[in-house]
């Protein structure tokens, strides 16, 4: 009876480890068509707690309509990519900026880019990891690689009269050694249980 109890816990242990694996998790999303318009107030952005895995953010902007979105990355995780997966517009370019914190302190005109963590123009082709472009924004504070746990506010806009519909995939991962250690531990436990059943 005890052997059966041990074996029945192993699938749960393995499932828990796999759920923590960044390449397998599915997570949160924000879609303006479902959840309502993303805030146009830089001091009171819409807020989204990102989960491990793929977090889809969909909205649209046009001249005079700004989107401000704060994302929260939980302790022990990082925002590893911001992938543009959809861009629909008659214009070929739009703008995105990022600041650390829960507000965007800079106005959309007369912006002091030295106060931004990063900024970039984006458009076709889709599939780009915009974190790389944001971190390299001229005159900004700048960054390289994934963004660690914390709050980040995005400013998304289109200065022209052509509407831009966008979807970003904000990919959140655990540090690889942690995810791999959990996976290895689960596999080791499963192997040990099989050996006990054979003997």
ChimeraX commands (.cxc) that place a marker at each C-alpha (Angstrom):
marker #1 position 0.00,0.00,0.00 radius 0.5
marker #1 position 2.84,2.39,0.85 radius 0.5
marker #1 position 4.50,1.70,-2.51 radius 0.5
marker #1 position 1.29,2.70,-4.34 radius 0.5
marker #1 position 1.10,5.95,-2.35 radius 0.5
marker #1 position 4.66,6.87,-3.35 radius 0.5
marker #1 position 4.04,6.07,-7.00 radius 0.5
marker #1 position 0.81,8.08,-7.12 radius 0.5
marker #1 position 2.67,11.19,-5.90 radius 0.5
marker #1 position 5.29,10.99,-8.63 radius 0.5
marker #1 position 3.02,12.09,-11.51 radius 0.5
marker #1 position 2.03,15.11,-9.40 radius 0.5
marker #1 position 5.72,15.91,-8.77 radius 0.5
marker #1 position 6.52,15.56,-12.47 radius 0.5
marker #1 position 3.54,17.72,-13.48 radius 0.5
marker #1 position 4.60,20.42,-11.00 radius 0.5
marker #1 position 8.14,20.44,-12.39 radius 0.5
marker #1 position 6.90,20.57,-15.97 radius 0.5
marker #1 position 4.51,23.42,-15.14 radius 0.5
marker #1 position 7.53,25.42,-13.98 radius 0.5
marker #1 position 9.35,24.73,-17.22 radius 0.5
marker #1 position 9.21,27.97,-19.25 radius 0.5
marker #1 position 8.92,26.23,-22.59 radius 0.5
marker #1 position 5.67,24.46,-21.62 radius 0.5
marker #1 position 3.62,26.96,-19.61 radius 0.5
marker #1 position 0.64,28.93,-20.88 radius 0.5
marker #1 position -0.23,32.14,-19.11 radius 0.5
marker #1 position -2.16,35.41,-18.93 radius 0.5
marker #1 position -3.49,37.59,-21.72 radius 0.5
marker #1 position -5.02,41.01,-22.34 radius 0.5
marker #1 position -7.18,41.62,-25.37 radius 0.5
marker #1 position -8.79,45.06,-25.79 radius 0.5
marker #1 position -11.68,43.48,-27.68 radius 0.5
marker #1 position -12.52,41.34,-24.62 radius 0.5
marker #1 position -11.09,43.12,-21.58 radius 0.5
marker #1 position -11.71,46.75,-22.57 radius 0.5
marker #1 position -9.55,49.57,-23.86 radius 0.5
marker #1 position -5.99,49.74,-22.53 radius 0.5
marker #1 position -5.61,52.90,-20.47 radius 0.5
marker #1 position -4.63,56.13,-22.20 radius 0.5
marker #1 position -3.54,57.63,-18.86 radius 0.5
marker #1 position 0.21,57.31,-18.33 radius 0.5
marker #1 position -0.21,57.87,-14.57 radius 0.5
marker #1 position -2.88,55.16,-14.26 radius 0.5
marker #1 position -1.95,52.41,-16.74 radius 0.5
marker #1 position -3.85,49.19,-17.22 radius 0.5
marker #1 position -2.17,46.49,-15.13 radius 0.5
marker #1 position -1.41,42.88,-16.04 radius 0.5
marker #1 position 0.35,40.33,-13.84 radius 0.5
marker #1 position 2.39,38.15,-16.19 radius 0.5
marker #1 position 2.49,34.43,-15.56 radius 0.5
marker #1 position 5.29,32.05,-16.53 radius 0.5
marker #1 position 5.03,31.25,-20.21 radius 0.5
marker #1 position 3.37,33.10,-23.06 radius 0.5
marker #1 position 1.31,36.22,-22.23 radius 0.5
marker #1 position -0.58,37.71,-25.20 radius 0.5
marker #1 position -1.27,41.45,-25.29 radius 0.5
marker #1 position -3.56,42.67,-28.09 radius 0.5
marker #1 position -4.74,46.18,-28.78 radius 0.5
marker #1 position -4.87,48.99,-31.28 radius 0.5
marker #1 position -3.62,52.57,-31.43 radius 0.5
marker #1 position -4.15,55.53,-33.73 radius 0.5
marker #1 position -3.23,59.21,-33.57 radius 0.5
marker #1 position -4.58,60.56,-30.27 radius 0.5
marker #1 position -5.14,57.08,-28.77 radius 0.5
marker #1 position -2.24,56.01,-26.52 radius 0.5
marker #1 position -1.94,52.67,-24.74 radius 0.5
marker #1 position -0.21,52.48,-21.34 radius 0.5
marker #1 position 0.18,49.02,-19.83 radius 0.5
marker #1 position 2.02,48.03,-16.65 radius 0.5
marker #1 position 3.20,44.42,-16.49 radius 0.5
marker #1 position 4.31,42.70,-13.30 radius 0.5
marker #1 position 7.02,40.04,-13.44 radius 0.5
marker #1 position 6.96,37.85,-10.31 radius 0.5
marker #1 position 10.04,37.22,-8.13 radius 0.5
marker #1 position 12.18,34.39,-9.47 radius 0.5
marker #1 position 11.16,35.06,-13.08 radius 0.5
marker #1 position 12.22,37.34,-15.92 radius 0.5
marker #1 position 10.63,38.93,-18.97 radius 0.5
marker #1 position 12.81,37.17,-21.50 radius 0.5
marker #1 position 11.15,38.25,-24.77 radius 0.5
marker #1 position 8.55,40.64,-26.14 radius 0.5
marker #1 position 7.72,39.14,-29.52 radius 0.5
marker #1 position 5.61,40.99,-32.08 radius 0.5
marker #1 position 3.29,38.28,-33.39 radius 0.5
marker #1 position 0.74,40.44,-35.25 radius 0.5
marker #1 position 0.89,43.87,-36.91 radius 0.5
marker #1 position -2.02,45.08,-39.05 radius 0.5
marker #1 position -1.97,48.60,-40.48 radius 0.5
marker #1 position -1.78,50.63,-43.66 radius 0.5
marker #1 position 1.16,52.39,-42.00 radius 0.5
marker #1 position 4.39,50.46,-41.68 radius 0.5
marker #1 position 5.62,51.68,-38.32 radius 0.5
marker #1 position 4.50,52.34,-34.74 radius 0.5
marker #1 position 6.21,53.23,-31.46 radius 0.5
marker #1 position 6.79,51.49,-28.12 radius 0.5
marker #1 position 8.60,52.78,-25.04 radius 0.5
marker #1 position 9.29,51.26,-21.62 radius 0.5
marker #1 position 10.00,52.56,-18.13 radius 0.5
marker #1 position 10.61,50.69,-14.88 radius 0.5
marker #1 position 7.75,51.17,-12.39 radius 0.5
marker #1 position 3.97,51.36,-12.39 radius 0.5
marker #1 position 3.59,54.72,-14.17 radius 0.5
marker #1 position 4.98,56.34,-17.26 radius 0.5
marker #1 position 6.56,59.56,-16.00 radius 0.5
marker #1 position 7.28,61.11,-19.41 radius 0.5
marker #1 position 4.61,62.83,-21.53 radius 0.5
marker #1 position 4.04,61.77,-25.12 radius 0.5
marker #1 position 5.25,65.17,-26.38 radius 0.5
marker #1 position 8.49,66.71,-25.20 radius 0.5
marker #1 position 9.63,63.30,-23.99 radius 0.5
marker #1 position 13.02,63.13,-22.28 radius 0.5
marker #1 position 14.23,59.79,-23.69 radius 0.5
marker #1 position 17.07,59.71,-21.15 radius 0.5
marker #1 position 14.37,58.88,-18.58 radius 0.5
marker #1 position 13.14,55.86,-20.56 radius 0.5
marker #1 position 14.47,52.37,-19.96 radius 0.5
marker #1 position 14.18,51.91,-23.72 radius 0.5
marker #1 position 12.19,52.66,-26.86 radius 0.5
marker #1 position 11.80,51.34,-30.41 radius 0.5
marker #1 position 9.82,51.60,-33.62 radius 0.5
marker #1 position 8.13,48.37,-34.66 radius 0.5
marker #1 position 6.27,46.97,-37.64 radius 0.5
marker #1 position 6.53,44.17,-40.16 radius 0.5
marker #1 position 7.97,41.59,-40.28 radius 0.5
marker #1 position 6.44,39.91,-37.26 radius 0.5
marker #1 position 8.46,37.54,-35.09 radius 0.5
marker #1 position 10.91,40.15,-33.81 radius 0.5
marker #1 position 11.96,40.13,-30.15 radius 0.5
marker #1 position 11.36,43.81,-29.38 radius 0.5
marker #1 position 13.24,43.67,-26.06 radius 0.5
marker #1 position 16.49,43.80,-28.03 radius 0.5
marker #1 position 15.39,46.90,-29.95 radius 0.5
marker #1 position 13.96,48.57,-26.82 radius 0.5
marker #1 position 17.20,48.08,-24.91 radius 0.5
marker #1 position 19.17,49.68,-27.73 radius 0.5
marker #1 position 16.95,52.80,-28.06 radius 0.5
marker #1 position 19.15,55.83,-28.74 radius 0.5
marker #1 position 19.55,58.13,-25.73 radius 0.5
marker #1 position 17.63,55.83,-23.35 radius 0.5
marker #1 position 18.98,54.22,-20.18 radius 0.5
marker #1 position 19.21,50.94,-22.09 radius 0.5
marker #1 position 19.48,47.29,-21.09 radius 0.5
marker #1 position 20.57,43.96,-22.50 radius 0.5
marker #1 position 18.99,40.56,-22.08 radius 0.5
marker #1 position 15.90,39.63,-20.06 radius 0.5
marker #1 position 14.31,42.09,-17.64 radius 0.5
marker #1 position 14.32,40.81,-14.04 radius 0.5
marker #1 position 11.36,40.60,-11.66 radius 0.5
marker #1 position 9.54,43.88,-11.09 radius 0.5
marker #1 position 7.07,46.29,-12.67 radius 0.5
marker #1 position 7.47,47.76,-16.16 radius 0.5
marker #1 position 5.19,50.19,-17.98 radius 0.5
marker #1 position 4.87,50.18,-21.76 radius 0.5
marker #1 position 3.82,53.19,-23.84 radius 0.5
marker #1 position 2.42,52.14,-27.22 radius 0.5
marker #1 position 1.36,54.69,-29.82 radius 0.5
marker #1 position 0.81,55.50,-33.46 radius 0.5
marker #1 position 1.31,59.15,-34.40 radius 0.5
marker #1 position -0.42,58.87,-37.78 radius 0.5
marker #1 position -4.13,58.55,-38.70 radius 0.5
marker #1 position -3.80,54.91,-39.81 radius 0.5
marker #1 position -4.84,52.49,-37.04 radius 0.5
marker #1 position -2.27,49.94,-35.91 radius 0.5
marker #1 position -3.59,46.66,-34.49 radius 0.5
marker #1 position -0.88,44.77,-32.61 radius 0.5
marker #1 position -0.34,41.60,-30.62 radius 0.5
marker #1 position 2.72,41.08,-28.45 radius 0.5
marker #1 position 3.76,37.86,-26.76 radius 0.5
marker #1 position 5.40,38.74,-23.42 radius 0.5
marker #1 position 7.36,35.60,-22.60 radius 0.5
marker #1 position 8.23,35.03,-18.96 radius 0.5
marker #1 position 10.71,32.37,-17.91 radius 0.5
marker #1 position 12.31,31.05,-14.76 radius 0.5
marker #1 position 16.09,30.96,-14.67 radius 0.5
marker #1 position 17.08,27.84,-16.64 radius 0.5
marker #1 position 18.98,26.10,-13.78 radius 0.5
marker #1 position 15.86,26.19,-11.56 radius 0.5
marker #1 position 13.54,24.78,-14.22 radius 0.5
marker #1 position 16.04,22.09,-15.21 radius 0.5
marker #1 position 16.69,21.14,-11.57 radius 0.5
marker #1 position 12.95,20.64,-10.96 radius 0.5
marker #1 position 12.66,18.55,-14.12 radius 0.5
marker #1 position 15.70,16.42,-13.16 radius 0.5
marker #1 position 14.35,15.90,-9.62 radius 0.5
marker #1 position 11.00,14.71,-10.96 radius 0.5
marker #1 position 12.65,12.31,-13.40 radius 0.5
marker #1 position 14.96,10.93,-10.70 radius 0.5
marker #1 position 11.96,10.28,-8.43 radius 0.5
marker #1 position 10.09,8.54,-11.23 radius 0.5
marker #1 position 13.12,6.34,-11.97 radius 0.5
marker #1 position 13.53,5.41,-8.32 radius 0.5
marker #1 position 9.86,4.43,-8.05 radius 0.5
marker #1 position 10.15,2.17,-11.10 radius 0.5
marker #1 position 13.18,0.44,-9.59 radius 0.5
marker #1 position 11.25,-0.22,-6.38 radius 0.5
marker #1 position 8.39,-1.76,-8.34 radius 0.5
marker #1 position 10.72,-4.08,-10.27 radius 0.5
marker #1 position 12.55,-5.34,-7.18 radius 0.5
marker link #1:1,2 radius 0.2
marker link #1:2,3 radius 0.2
marker link #1:3,4 radius 0.2
marker link #1:4,5 radius 0.2
marker link #1:5,6 radius 0.2
marker link #1:6,7 radius 0.2
marker link #1:7,8 radius 0.2
marker link #1:8,9 radius 0.2
marker link #1:9,10 radius 0.2
marker link #1:10,11 radius 0.2
marker link #1:11,12 radius 0.2
marker link #1:12,13 radius 0.2
marker link #1:13,14 radius 0.2
marker link #1:14,15 radius 0.2
marker link #1:15,16 radius 0.2
marker link #1:16,17 radius 0.2
marker link #1:17,18 radius 0.2
marker link #1:18,19 radius 0.2
marker link #1:19,20 radius 0.2
marker link #1:20,21 radius 0.2
marker link #1:21,22 radius 0.2
marker link #1:22,23 radius 0.2
marker link #1:23,24 radius 0.2
marker link #1:24,25 radius 0.2
marker link #1:25,26 radius 0.2
marker link #1:26,27 radius 0.2
marker link #1:27,28 radius 0.2
marker link #1:28,29 radius 0.2
marker link #1:29,30 radius 0.2
marker link #1:30,31 radius 0.2
marker link #1:31,32 radius 0.2
marker link #1:32,33 radius 0.2
marker link #1:33,34 radius 0.2
marker link #1:34,35 radius 0.2
marker link #1:35,36 radius 0.2
marker link #1:36,37 radius 0.2
marker link #1:37,38 radius 0.2
marker link #1:38,39 radius 0.2
marker link #1:39,40 radius 0.2
marker link #1:40,41 radius 0.2
marker link #1:41,42 radius 0.2
marker link #1:42,43 radius 0.2
marker link #1:43,44 radius 0.2
marker link #1:44,45 radius 0.2
marker link #1:45,46 radius 0.2
marker link #1:46,47 radius 0.2
marker link #1:47,48 radius 0.2
marker link #1:48,49 radius 0.2
marker link #1:49,50 radius 0.2
marker link #1:50,51 radius 0.2
marker link #1:51,52 radius 0.2
marker link #1:52,53 radius 0.2
marker link #1:53,54 radius 0.2
marker link #1:54,55 radius 0.2
marker link #1:55,56 radius 0.2
marker link #1:56,57 radius 0.2
marker link #1:57,58 radius 0.2
marker link #1:58,59 radius 0.2
marker link #1:59,60 radius 0.2
marker link #1:60,61 radius 0.2
marker link #1:61,62 radius 0.2
marker link #1:62,63 radius 0.2
marker link #1:63,64 radius 0.2
marker link #1:64,65 radius 0.2
marker link #1:65,66 radius 0.2
marker link #1:66,67 radius 0.2
marker link #1:67,68 radius 0.2
marker link #1:68,69 radius 0.2
marker link #1:69,70 radius 0.2
marker link #1:70,71 radius 0.2
marker link #1:71,72 radius 0.2
marker link #1:72,73 radius 0.2
marker link #1:73,74 radius 0.2
marker link #1:74,75 radius 0.2
marker link #1:75,76 radius 0.2
marker link #1:76,77 radius 0.2
marker link #1:77,78 radius 0.2
marker link #1:78,79 radius 0.2
marker link #1:79,80 radius 0.2
marker link #1:80,81 radius 0.2
marker link #1:81,82 radius 0.2
marker link #1:82,83 radius 0.2
marker link #1:83,84 radius 0.2
marker link #1:84,85 radius 0.2
marker link #1:85,86 radius 0.2
marker link #1:86,87 radius 0.2
marker link #1:87,88 radius 0.2
marker link #1:88,89 radius 0.2
marker link #1:89,90 radius 0.2
marker link #1:90,91 radius 0.2
marker link #1:91,92 radius 0.2
marker link #1:92,93 radius 0.2
marker link #1:93,94 radius 0.2
marker link #1:94,95 radius 0.2
marker link #1:95,96 radius 0.2
marker link #1:96,97 radius 0.2
marker link #1:97,98 radius 0.2
marker link #1:98,99 radius 0.2
marker link #1:99,100 radius 0.2
marker link #1:100,101 radius 0.2
marker link #1:101,102 radius 0.2
marker link #1:102,103 radius 0.2
marker link #1:103,104 radius 0.2
marker link #1:104,105 radius 0.2
marker link #1:105,106 radius 0.2
marker link #1:106,107 radius 0.2
marker link #1:107,108 radius 0.2
marker link #1:108,109 radius 0.2
marker link #1:109,110 radius 0.2
marker link #1:110,111 radius 0.2
marker link #1:111,112 radius 0.2
marker link #1:112,113 radius 0.2
marker link #1:113,114 radius 0.2
marker link #1:114,115 radius 0.2
marker link #1:115,116 radius 0.2
marker link #1:116,117 radius 0.2
marker link #1:117,118 radius 0.2
marker link #1:118,119 radius 0.2
marker link #1:119,120 radius 0.2
marker link #1:120,121 radius 0.2
marker link #1:121,122 radius 0.2
marker link #1:122,123 radius 0.2
marker link #1:123,124 radius 0.2
marker link #1:124,125 radius 0.2
marker link #1:125,126 radius 0.2
marker link #1:126,127 radius 0.2
marker link #1:127,128 radius 0.2
marker link #1:128,129 radius 0.2
marker link #1:129,130 radius 0.2
marker link #1:130,131 radius 0.2
marker link #1:131,132 radius 0.2
marker link #1:132,133 radius 0.2
marker link #1:133,134 radius 0.2
marker link #1:134,135 radius 0.2
marker link #1:135,136 radius 0.2
marker link #1:136,137 radius 0.2
marker link #1:137,138 radius 0.2
marker link #1:138,139 radius 0.2
marker link #1:139,140 radius 0.2
marker link #1:140,141 radius 0.2
marker link #1:141,142 radius 0.2
marker link #1:142,143 radius 0.2
marker link #1:143,144 radius 0.2
marker link #1:144,145 radius 0.2
marker link #1:145,146 radius 0.2
marker link #1:146,147 radius 0.2
marker link #1:147,148 radius 0.2
marker link #1:148,149 radius 0.2
marker link #1:149,150 radius 0.2
marker link #1:150,151 radius 0.2
marker link #1:151,152 radius 0.2
marker link #1:152,153 radius 0.2
marker link #1:153,154 radius 0.2
marker link #1:154,155 radius 0.2
marker link #1:155,156 radius 0.2
marker link #1:156,157 radius 0.2
marker link #1:157,158 radius 0.2
marker link #1:158,159 radius 0.2
marker link #1:159,160 radius 0.2
marker link #1:160,161 radius 0.2
marker link #1:161,162 radius 0.2
marker link #1:162,163 radius 0.2
marker link #1:163,164 radius 0.2
marker link #1:164,165 radius 0.2
marker link #1:165,166 radius 0.2
marker link #1:166,167 radius 0.2
marker link #1:167,168 radius 0.2
marker link #1:168,169 radius 0.2
marker link #1:169,170 radius 0.2
marker link #1:170,171 radius 0.2
marker link #1:171,172 radius 0.2
marker link #1:172,173 radius 0.2
marker link #1:173,174 radius 0.2
marker link #1:174,175 radius 0.2
marker link #1:175,176 radius 0.2
marker link #1:176,177 radius 0.2
marker link #1:177,178 radius 0.2
marker link #1:178,179 radius 0.2
marker link #1:179,180 radius 0.2
marker link #1:180,181 radius 0.2
marker link #1:181,182 radius 0.2
marker link #1:182,183 radius 0.2
marker link #1:183,184 radius 0.2
marker link #1:184,185 radius 0.2
marker link #1:185,186 radius 0.2
marker link #1:186,187 radius 0.2
marker link #1:187,188 radius 0.2
marker link #1:188,189 radius 0.2
marker link #1:189,190 radius 0.2
marker link #1:190,191 radius 0.2
marker link #1:191,192 radius 0.2
marker link #1:192,193 radius 0.2
marker link #1:193,194 radius 0.2
marker link #1:194,195 radius 0.2
marker link #1:195,196 radius 0.2
marker link #1:196,197 radius 0.2
marker link #1:197,198 radius 0.2
marker link #1:198,199 radius 0.2
view
